[in-house]
């Protein structure tokens, strides 16, 4: 049994347990679904070191903010600028692959390689 691996796994499980229990204290419409999502987030973000976990959490926050702002801009554009509902639908469907194309292209430059996780979160949030 590898001590370091076991401790990481134990800390992850403990963080999931604490996160799930805390999420169930807040009155929400679907407490078990919320607890599951909190636990899933902990598993996805958890790294072997505190610094790496904080960095990944920061990337998650930035990716979420960028995805939300981008999605709101597209929604505003479609409602305020495009008059035809048929054209709105077409542009809405096309906006996601175009967003993916732009972010995936930018992500391949060495400077942005460290932001892979933020890009992934932005794409998921936008979609």
DONU-62750 format. One record per residue: residue in one letter; x, y, z of N, C-alpha, C in turn. Coordinates in pm, 1 decimal, m for minus. Layout:
! DONU-62750
<atom 'A',<X,Y,Z>,<X,Y,Z>,<X,Y,Z>>
...
! end
This chain:
! DONU-62750
<atom 'X',<85.2,m119.6,0.0>,<0.0,0.0,0.0>,<88.3,124.0,0.0>>
<atom 'X',<70.4,208.0,m98.9>,<146.2,332.1,m111.0>,<82.9,437.7,m19.7>>
<atom 'X',<156.6,482.7,80.0>,<105.4,575.9,181.1>,<55.2,706.5,118.8>>
<atom 'X',<134.3,767.6,29.7>,<96.1,895.9,m29.7>,<m30.9,883.9,m113.3>>
<atom 'X',<m40.7,777.1,m189.3>,<m161.2,757.9,m271.1>,<m284.0,734.9,m183.5>>
<atom 'X',<m265.4,657.8,m76.9>,<m376.5,632.2,13.0>,<m422.1,761.6,80.8>>
<atom 'X',<m327.3,843.4,126.6>,<m363.3,968.7,192.6>,<m436.9,1062.8,96.9>>
<atom 'X',<m392.7,1067.9,m28.6>,<m462.2,1150.3,m127.6>,<m605.1,1099.1,m147.3>>
<atom 'X',<m619.5,968.8,m162.2>,<m752.6,910.0,m180.9>,<m840.9,935.2,m58.5>>
<atom 'X',<m782.4,923.2,59.5>,<m857.9,945.9,183.4>,<m901.2,1092.7,194.0>>
<atom 'X',<m809.3,1185.9,165.6>,<m843.9,1328.8,169.1>,<m952.7,1360.6,66.7>>
<atom 'X',<m945.7,1299.5,m48.9>,<m1048.5,1321.4,m151.5>,<m1184.3,1274.0,m102.2>>
<atom 'X',<m1187.5,1153.9,m45.7>,<m1313.1,1098.5,5.1>,<m1368.4,1184.1,118.9>>
<atom 'X',<m1281.5,1230.5,206.1>,<m1324.3,1315.4,317.0>,<m1378.4,1449.1,264.9>>
<atom 'X',<m1312.5,1507.1,165.4>,<m1359.5,1633.2,106.8>,<m1496.1,1614.3,40.4>>
<atom 'X',<m1515.9,1501.5,m27.3>,<m1645.3,1472.0,m88.6>,<m1752.3,1460.1,19.5>>
<atom 'X',<m1722.6,1388.3,126.2>,<m1818.4,1370.7,235.3>,<m1855.5,1505.1,297.8>>
<atom 'X',<m1756.7,1585.9,329.7>,<m1782.9,1716.2,391.2>,<m1861.4,1805.6,295.5>>
<atom 'X',<m1821.9,1808.9,168.6>,<m1893.0,1890.3,69.8>,<m2038.3,1847.1,54.6>>
<atom 'X',<m2060.9,1716.6,48.4>,<m2198.0,1665.3,33.4>,<m2282.4,1698.5,156.4>>
<atom 'X',<m2225.5,1680.1,274.1>,<m2299.9,1710.9,396.6>,<m2331.1,1859.8,406.3>>
<atom 'X',<m2234.2,1944.6,374.7>,<m2258.3,2089.2,379.1>,<m2362.4,2131.4,276.2>>
<atom 'X',<m2361.1,2070.4,159.2>,<m2458.2,2108.5,56.6>,<m2599.7,2068.9,95.4>>
<atom 'X',<m2612.3,1967.4,178.1>,<m2745.7,1923.1,219.8>,<m2802.2,2010.7,332.1>>
<atom 'X',<m2718.6,2095.5,393.1>,<m2767.5,2186.1,496.7>,<m2848.0,2301.3,436.7>>
<atom 'X',<m2812.5,2340.7,316.6>,<m2879.4,2450.6,247.9>,<m3013.0,2400.4,190.9>>
<atom 'X',<m3123.5,2470.0,220.0>,<m3251.6,2425.2,164.6>,<m3257.0,2449.1,13.3>>
<atom 'X',<m3254.5,2342.7,m62.1>,<m3264.2,2349.3,m207.8>,<m3372.2,2253.4,m252.9>>
<atom 'X',<m3412.3,2267.7,m378.6>,<m3521.8,2184.9,m428.4>,<m3481.8,2039.3,m446.1>>
<atom 'X',<m3355.2,2013.4,m476.1>,<m3309.4,1875.5,m498.5>,<m3179.0,1853.2,m421.7>>
<atom 'X',<m3187.4,1830.1,m288.3>,<m3064.7,1822.6,m207.3>,<m2970.1,1710.1,m248.4>>
<atom 'X',<m3022.7,1596.7,m292.1>,<m2935.3,1485.2,m327.4>,<m2863.7,1510.3,m460.0>>
<atom 'X',<m2932.9,1576.4,m552.7>,<m2869.3,1613.5,m678.5>,<m2759.7,1717.1,m653.4>>
<atom 'X',<m2788.1,1813.6,m566.0>,<m2688.0,1914.9,m531.6>,<m2568.4,1850.1,m464.7>>
<atom 'X',<m2592.9,1757.8,m373.8>,<m2483.1,1688.1,m306.1>,<m2398.9,1610.2,m406.0>>
<atom 'X',<m2463.2,1547.2,m501.5>,<m2389.9,1473.2,m604.2>,<m2301.0,1566.6,m685.4>>
<atom 'X',<m2355.5,1682.0,m725.6>,<m2278.3,1776.8,m805.7>,<m2161.3,1834.1,m726.8>>
<atom 'X',<m2180.9,1860.0,m598.2>,<m2070.8,1907.7,m513.7>,<m1962.9,1800.7,m505.2>>
<atom 'X',<m2003.4,1677.6,m480.9>,<m1906.9,1567.8,m474.5>,<m1832.6,1548.7,m605.9>>
<atom 'X',<m1903.6,1557.1,m715.0>,<m1841.8,1544.0,m847.2>,<m1739.9,1655.5,m870.5>>
<atom 'X',<m1775.8,1777.1,m831.8>,<m1683.8,1890.2,m846.3>,<m1556.9,1867.9,m764.8>>
<atom 'X',<m1571.9,1819.1,m643.6>,<m1454.2,1792.2,m559.1>,<m1363.9,1689.7,m625.9>>
<atom 'X',<m1421.4,1584.1,m678.1>,<m1341.8,1479.3,m743.1>,<m1268.8,1534.6,m865.1>>
<atom 'X',<m1335.6,1616.6,m942.6>,<m1275.6,1671.2,m1064.4>,<m1164.0,1770.2,m1031.2>>
<atom 'X',<m1183.9,1854.1,m930.3>,<m1087.6,1959.7,m899.0>,<m972.8,1910.4,m811.0>>
<atom 'X',<m996.3,1810.3,m730.0>,<m896.0,1764.3,m632.2>,<m766.5,1720.1,m699.8>>
<atom 'X',<m656.4,1773.1,m651.6>,<m523.0,1737.5,m699.0>,<m440.5,1687.7,m581.0>>
<atom 'X',<m320.8,1638.3,m609.4>,<m237.5,1581.6,m503.3>,<m175.1,1687.0,m413.1>>
<atom 'X',<m170.2,1811.9,m456.0>,<m115.6,1917.1,m369.7>,<m216.7,2030.0,m356.0>>
<atom 'X',<m205.9,2103.5,m246.7>,<m298.0,2214.2,m220.5>,<m284.5,2320.9,m328.6>>
<atom 'X',<m161.3,2353.5,m365.1>,<m138.4,2455.2,m467.4>,<m201.8,2418.9,m600.1>>
<atom 'X',<m187.3,2293.6,m640.6>,<m247.0,2248.6,m766.2>,<m399.1,2252.2,m759.9>>
<atom 'X',<m454.7,2217.8,m645.1>,<m599.9,2221.2,m628.4>,<m651.7,2364.1,m636.2>>
<atom 'X',<m580.9,2456.6,m572.1>,<m621.4,2597.7,m576.4>,<m612.0,2650.5,m719.0>>
<atom 'X',<m505.0,2616.5,m789.2>,<m488.4,2659.6,m928.4>,<m602.4,2606.3,m1015.5>>
<atom 'X',<m636.1,2479.5,m997.8>,<m742.8,2419.9,m1077.4>,<m877.9,2480.9,m1041.1>>
<atom 'X',<m898.8,2510.1,m913.5>,<m1022.4,2576.3,m871.9>,<m1034.1,2715.1,m932.6>>
<atom 'X',<m921.7,2786.7,m938.3>,<m920.5,2918.4,m1001.3>,<m951.0,2909.7,m1149.7>>
<atom 'X',<m893.3,2808.4,m1215.8>,<m921.7,2789.1,m1358.0>,<m1069.1,2754.9,m1378.5>>
<atom 'X',<m1124.1,2677.9,m1287.2>,<m1266.1,2643.3,m1297.5>,<m1351.7,2769.0,m1287.5>>
<atom 'X',<m1317.7,2856.3,m1193.7>,<m1392.9,2981.0,m1176.1>,<m1380.5,3069.5,m1300.7>>
<atom 'X',<m1258.2,3084.7,m1351.7>,<m1238.1,3167.3,m1471.3>,<m1311.2,3109.5,m1592.1>>
<atom 'X',<m1303.4,2979.3,m1608.8>,<m1372.5,2914.7,m1720.1>,<m1522.9,2932.1,m1710.0>>
<atom 'X',<m1575.4,2920.2,m1588.7>,<m1719.3,2937.8,m1568.1>,<m1760.9,3080.8,m1601.1>>
<atom 'X',<m1685.6,3176.1,m1550.2>,<m1717.7,3317.7,m1576.4>,<m1711.8,3346.8,m1725.9>>
<atom 'X',<m1606.3,3300.6,m1792.8>,<m1591.9,3325.9,m1936.4>,<m1705.4,3259.6,m2015.2>>
<atom 'X',<m1740.9,3136.4,m1979.1>,<m1849.4,3066.5,m2047.1>,<m1983.6,3135.2,m2028.0>>
<atom 'X',<m2009.9,3182.3,m1905.5>,<m2136.3,3251.7,m1876.8>,<m2143.8,3384.1,m1952.5>>
<atom 'X',<m2036.5,3461.6,m1946.1>,<m2035.6,3591.5,m2015.3>,<m2051.1,3571.6,m2165.9>>
<atom 'X',<m1981.4,3474.6,m2221.5>,<m1992.2,3447.1,m2365.1>,<m2132.9,3403.3,m2401.9>>
<atom 'X',<m2190.9,3315.5,m2322.2>,<m2327.6,3268.8,m2347.3>,<m2429.4,3380.9,m2337.3>>
<atom 'X',<m2412.5,3467.7,m2237.9>,<m2504.0,3582.0,m2223.7>,<m2491.0,3678.0,m2341.8>>
<atom 'X',<m2368.4,3697.5,m2389.7>,<m2349.9,3784.4,m2505.5>,<m2420.8,3727.1,m2628.2>>
<atom 'X',<m2403.2,3597.8,m2651.0>,<m2469.0,3534.5,m2766.4>,<m2620.9,3545.3,m2751.5>>
<atom 'X',<m2672.3,3519.2,m2631.3>,<m2817.1,3528.7,m2608.8>,<m2866.3,3671.3,m2634.3>>
<atom 'X',<m2794.0,3770.5,m2582.2>,<m2831.0,3910.8,m2604.7>,<m2830.5,3942.2,m2753.8>>
<atom 'X',<m2724.5,3902.0,m2821.4>,<m2712.4,3928.5,m2964.7>,<m2829.8,3868.8,m3042.0>>
<atom 'X',<m2863.3,3745.2,m3011.8>,<m2971.1,3678.4,m3084.4>,<m3106.2,3744.1,m3059.5>>
<atom 'X',<m3130.5,3789.6,m2937.6>,<m3259.8,3849.1,m2903.8>,<m3269.8,3993.3,m2953.5>>
<atom 'X',<m3162.6,4069.0,m2935.5>,<m3167.9,4212.7,m2964.5>,<m3134.4,4249.0,m3109.2>>
<atom 'X',<m3050.7,4169.9,m3174.6>,<m3002.9,4207.3,m3306.9>,<m3070.1,4127.0,m3418.0>>
<atom 'X',<m3087.5,3999.1,m3397.1>,<m3143.2,3911.6,m3500.7>,<m3295.2,3909.2,m3485.3>>
<atom 'X',<m3366.0,3943.1,m3591.8>,<m3511.4,3952.3,m3582.8>,<m3583.0,3821.7,m3616.8>>
<atom 'X',<m3530.4,3745.8,m3710.0>,<m3595.9,3623.6,m3753.7>,<m3572.8,3511.0,m3652.1>>
<atom 'X',<m3680.8,3449.1,m3605.6>,<m3666.2,3339.7,m3508.9>,<m3598.5,3218.4,m3573.3>>
<atom 'X',<m3622.0,3200.2,m3702.3>,<m3556.4,3090.0,m3773.9>,<m3405.0,3112.7,m3777.5>>
<atom 'X',<m3363.9,3234.7,m3807.5>,<m3221.4,3268.5,m3809.8>,<m3161.5,3262.1,m3669.3>>
<atom 'X',<m3239.5,3301.9,m3569.1>,<m3192.8,3291.9,m3429.8>,<m3158.6,3147.1,m3395.8>>
<atom 'X',<m3245.7,3055.3,m3434.9>,<m3222.8,2912.9,m3407.1>,<m3096.8,2862.7,m3476.1>>
<atom 'X',<m3081.4,2898.0,m3601.8>,<m2963.3,2854.3,m3677.2>,<m2836.3,2908.8,m3613.1>>
<atom 'X',<m2835.7,3038.7,m3581.7>,<m2717.3,3099.6,m3521.0>,<m2689.1,3043.3,m3382.2>>
<atom 'X',<m2792.7,3011.9,m3306.9>,<m2773.8,2952.1,m3175.1>,<m2705.9,2816.3,m3186.9>>
<atom 'X',<m2752.8,2735.3,m3280.1>,<m2693.7,2603.1,m3301.3>,<m2549.0,2616.0,m3348.4>>
<atom 'X',<m2522.3,2711.5,m3435.9>,<m2386.7,2730.1,m3487.5>,<m2292.0,2794.3,m3386.4>>
<atom 'X',<m2344.7,2867.2,m3288.3>,<m2258.8,2939.0,m3194.0>,<m2172.7,2844.1,m3110.6>>
<atom 'X',<m2224.6,2729.1,m3075.0>,<m2148.6,2636.6,m2991.3>,<m2026.5,2580.0,m3064.2>>
<atom 'X',<m2042.4,2522.7,m3185.2>,<m1921.6,2474.6,m3253.5>,<m1822.0,2585.3,m3285.6>>
<atom 'X',<m1870.5,2706.1,m3314.3>,<m1778.5,2817.7,m3340.4>,<m1701.8,2852.7,m3212.9>>
<atom 'X',<m1770.6,2854.1,m3100.5>,<m1706.6,2879.0,m2970.5>,<m1599.8,2773.1,m2942.7>>
<atom 'X',<m1632.9,2647.8,m2967.0>,<m1536.7,2537.7,m2948.2>,<m1417.6,2555.4,m3042.0>>
<atom 'X',<m1443.1,2587.8,m3167.3>,<m1335.3,2606.8,m3264.4>,<m1237.9,2714.6,m3217.2>>
<atom 'X',<m1289.8,2827.3,m3174.5>,<m1204.6,2938.0,m3130.7>,<m1123.1,2899.1,m3007.5>>
<atom 'X',<m1187.5,2843.7,m2906.9>,<m1115.7,2810.0,m2783.7>,<m1016.0,2696.6,m2803.9>>
<atom 'X',<m1052.5,2596.6,m2879.9>,<m959.3,2486.2,m2904.2>,<m838.0,2533.1,m2983.5>>
<atom 'X',<m858.2,2624.8,m3076.9>,<m746.7,2678.2,m3154.7>,<m652.5,2757.6,m3063.7>>
<atom 'X',<m709.1,2847.0,m2984.3>,<m627.9,2929.4,m2893.5>,<m554.1,2841.9,m2792.3>>
<atom 'X',<m618.8,2738.6,m2745.3>,<m562.1,2650.1,m2643.0>,<m433.1,2582.7,m2688.8>>
<atom 'X',<m412.6,2569.7,m2818.4>,<m295.4,2500.4,m2871.1>,<m168.3,2584.7,m2868.0>>
<atom 'X',<m179.4,2714.1,m2844.1>,<m60.8,2797.5,m2831.5>,<4.2,2772.2,m2696.1>>
<atom 'X',<138.0,2764.2,m2691.5>,<207.9,2728.7,m2566.1>,<169.9,2815.4,m2446.1>>
<atom 'X',<147.5,2944.1,m2469.2>,<113.6,3032.4,m2358.1>,<m16.2,2989.6,m2288.7>>
<atom 'X',<m109.5,2937.2,m2366.8>,<m240.0,2899.6,m2312.6>,<m247.7,2753.7,m2268.9>>
<atom 'X',<m139.9,2678.7,m2283.7>,<m142.6,2535.6,m2250.5>,<m178.5,2511.7,m2104.2>>
<atom 'X',<m142.3,2605.0,m2018.4>,<m172.8,2588.3,m1875.3>,<m319.4,2613.1,m1843.5>>
<atom 'X',<m393.6,2661.5,m1940.1>,<m534.4,2694.2,m1915.5>,<m629.6,2590.2,m1975.3>>
<atom 'X',<m579.8,2470.6,m2002.1>,<m663.9,2366.7,m2062.2>,<m792.7,2343.4,m1983.9>>
<atom 'X',<m781.9,2337.6,m1852.8>,<m898.9,2309.1,m1770.8>,<m999.0,2424.5,m1777.6>>
<atom 'X',<m949.5,2548.0,m1775.3>,<m1038.5,2664.0,m1785.4>,<m1112.4,2663.3,m1918.5>>
<atom 'X',<m1043.8,2626.2,m2025.9>,<m1106.4,2618.8,m2157.5>,<m1216.2,2512.8,m2157.7>>
<atom 'X',<m1187.6,2397.5,m2101.0>,<m1286.5,2290.4,m2093.2>,<m1411.0,2336.6,m2017.0>>
<atom 'X',<m1390.9,2400.3,m1903.9>,<m1503.7,2448.0,m1823.8>,<m1581.8,2554.8,m1900.0>>
<atom 'X',<m1513.2,2644.7,m1969.8>,<m1581.2,2747.5,m2047.4>,<m1669.4,2684.7,m2155.5>>
<atom 'X',<m1617.5,2584.2,m2221.9>,<m1694.3,2516.8,m2327.6>,<m1818.2,2449.1,m2267.6>>
<atom 'X',<m1800.0,2380.4,m2156.4>,<m1913.9,2312.5,m2092.0>,<m2018.0,2413.6,m2046.3>>
<atom 'X',<m1972.4,2523.9,m1986.6>,<m2064.4,2626.3,m1937.1>,<m2138.0,2693.9,m2051.8>>
<atom 'X',<m2067.4,2727.0,m2157.0>,<m2128.3,2792.7,m2272.7>,<m2233.8,2702.2,m2335.4>>
<atom 'X',<m2199.9,2573.1,m2346.3>,<m2290.2,2477.5,m2410.4>,<m2414.7,2455.1,m2331.6>>
! end
